[in-house]
Amino acid sequence: MKTSVPSGAISDYRGQVEDHASALRAAGLLHEELYIGGKWVQAGGGERLEVTDPATGAVLAAVASAEPGDVAEAIAVADAARHIWAVRPATERADATRSGGRRSGSVAALTGRTTRR
C-alpha cells in the first residue's frame, strides 16, 4: 500500500537539505574538488558529477570526476606518505585520527543529522 506525502512536506524537506549543503559549504566542510597530496585540486579532465538527494532530487554539489591520471597521482602520493606516516609515533597517529573524528562531529552538528547503519 502506497502512502502519499503532501507536496508541501517534500518542498520543506528539499529546502532543509539544500540549507544543510549550504551550511557545510560555508563552513568549509563540503568541497567539490579532489583531495590529493594535502590540497584540493580540480580533476584533470575538468568533468563534474552532480550529487543529488535521492528523496527530492535536489542537487547538493557538483563534484570533480577523477580520471585515471588523477587516480594514479593520488595512489602515488598516498604510497609516498605511507612511508612517512609509518615512522611517526603511535600517539601522533592517534591524535590525527581523533581530529578527523572531531571534524565529522562538526558535520553532524551542522546538518543536525547522524547516519546509523
C-alpha positions in Angstrom: 0.0 0.0 0.0 1.4 3.3 -1.0 1.2 6.3 1.2 1.2 9.8 -0.2 3.3 12.6 1.1 1.9 16.2 0.9 3.9 18.1 -1.7 4.5 20.9 0.9 6.3 18.4 3.1 8.6 17.4 0.2 9.3 21.0 -0.6 10.1 21.8 3.1 12.5 18.8 3.2 14.2 19.8 0.0 14.8 23.3 1.4 16.3 21.7 4.6 18.6 19.5 2.5 19.7 22.5 0.4 20.3 24.6 3.6 22.4 21.8 5.1 24.6 21.6 2.0 25.0 25.4 2.0 26.0 25.3 5.7 28.6 22.6 5.1 30.0 24.6 2.1 30.1 27.8 4.2 31.9 26.1 7.0 34.5 24.7 4.6 33.3 21.1 5.1 31.9 20.5 1.6 34.4 20.5 -1.2 33.8 19.9 -4.8 37.4 19.1 -5.8 39.7 16.1 -5.4 41.9 16.0 -2.3 45.3 14.9 -3.5 48.6 15.4 -1.7 47.1 17.6 1.1 45.4 20.0 -1.2 42.1 20.4 -3.1 42.6 20.2 -6.9 40.5 20.1 -10.0 40.2 16.9 -11.9 42.4 16.6 -14.9 39.6 16.5 -17.4 37.5 19.1 -15.6 34.4 17.0 -15.7 31.9 17.1 -12.8 29.3 14.7 -11.3 26.1 16.0 -9.7 25.4 14.7 -6.2 21.7 14.7 -5.6 19.4 13.9 -2.6 17.6 10.7 -3.8 14.4 11.7 -1.9 14.0 15.1 -3.5 16.3 15.3 -6.5 17.9 18.5 -5.0 21.4 19.0 -6.4 23.7 19.2 -3.4 27.0 19.6 -5.2 28.8 19.1 -8.5 32.0 17.2 -7.6 35.1 16.7 -9.6 35.1 13.4 -11.6 38.5 11.8 -11.3 40.2 10.5 -14.4 42.7 7.6 -14.4 45.6 10.1 -14.2 44.1 11.7 -11.1 43.7 8.3 -9.5 47.3 7.3 -10.4 48.6 10.6 -8.9 46.5 10.0 -5.7 47.9 6.5 -5.3 51.5 7.6 -5.8 51.1 10.4 -3.3 49.4 8.1 -0.7 52.1 5.5 -1.2 54.9 8.1 -0.5 53.0 9.4 2.5 52.5 5.9 3.9 56.3 5.5 4.5 56.4 8.9 6.3 53.3 8.1 8.4 54.7 4.7 9.4 57.6 6.1 11.3 55.5 8.6 13.3 54.8 7.7 16.9 51.5 5.9 17.6 50.3 8.8 19.8 50.8 11.2 17.0 48.9 9.0 14.6 46.1 8.6 17.2 45.9 12.4 17.7 45.5 12.8 13.9 42.8 10.2 13.8 40.9 11.8 16.7 41.0 15.2 15.0 39.3 13.6 11.9 36.5 12.3 14.3 36.0 15.8 15.7 35.6 17.1 12.1 32.9 14.5 11.4 31.2 15.7 14.6 31.1 19.2 13.1 29.4 17.9 10.0 26.7 16.2 12.1 26.2 19.3 14.2 25.8 21.5 11.1 23.4 19.1 9.4 21.5 18.1 12.5 21.7 14.5 11.4 23.7 11.4 12.0 23.9 8.3 9.9 23.2 4.9 11.5 23.7 1.6 9.8 
